[in-house]
Amino acid sequence: GQNIDQPTEMTATEGAIVQINCTYQTSGFNGLFWYQQHAGEAPTFLSYNVLDGLEEKGRFSSFLSRSKGYSYLLLKELQMKDSASYLCAVMDSNYQLIWGAGTKLIIKP
Amino acid sequence: DADVTQTPRNRITKTGKRIMLECSQTKGHDRMYWYRQDPGLGLRLIYYSFDVKDINKGEISDGYSVSRQAQAKFSLSLESAIPNQTALYFCATSEPGTDHTGELFFGEGSRLTVL
């Protein structure tokens, strides 16, 4: 079966760096997505990786290793507004998105 | 105004009632989706449509039906609601051929409670 694993919850301190990991086993691979979802709100797109390596976008970076079935989202200079759930999703060979359950990130002052 | 609008935002209903959730979009996208989100689970695809004449079942279509009335409108129906359909429902759109093929644009969500 297809599976996306990510930690259920993480806690970090304002101003620090946090890395949220995602491992996947899917039928084929056509890209990996990270979304941010604040409580009670809709998910919003953060990043997309289809080739191995690091994609940087401001304070957020996303890394992909296709051979390891592994990705991480790196958040730098954490702010209180970064408190949210972070969803990892993989597009399989049928171009369907398979979603992880999300990682709830709690930022403490 | 939101690009993807869902109505109602919140609904409480009773077992056996028929419920319709509506979605409209101003993004001009051809592809539309209905997902449900439950605590501790990933988003699960119910139905999707790639254009007005195209309807496809997703991972969990049993107990649901959809209608694509126009490019901009995609509605989800629960013919006879049951308590395990209590969830947060999201409509989403996407456009193929963009830099981030597969990037989804979500509506604000419709929280449905079935008693």
Interface residues (C-beta under 8 A of the other chain):
Chain A: I4 T8 N30 G31 F33 Y35 G40 E41 A42 P43 T44 F45 Y48 L87 A89 M91 Y95 Q96 L97 I98 W99 G100 A101 G102
Chain B: G40 L41 G42 L43 R44 L45 F90 D99 H100 T101 G102 E103 L104 F105 F106 G107 E108 G109
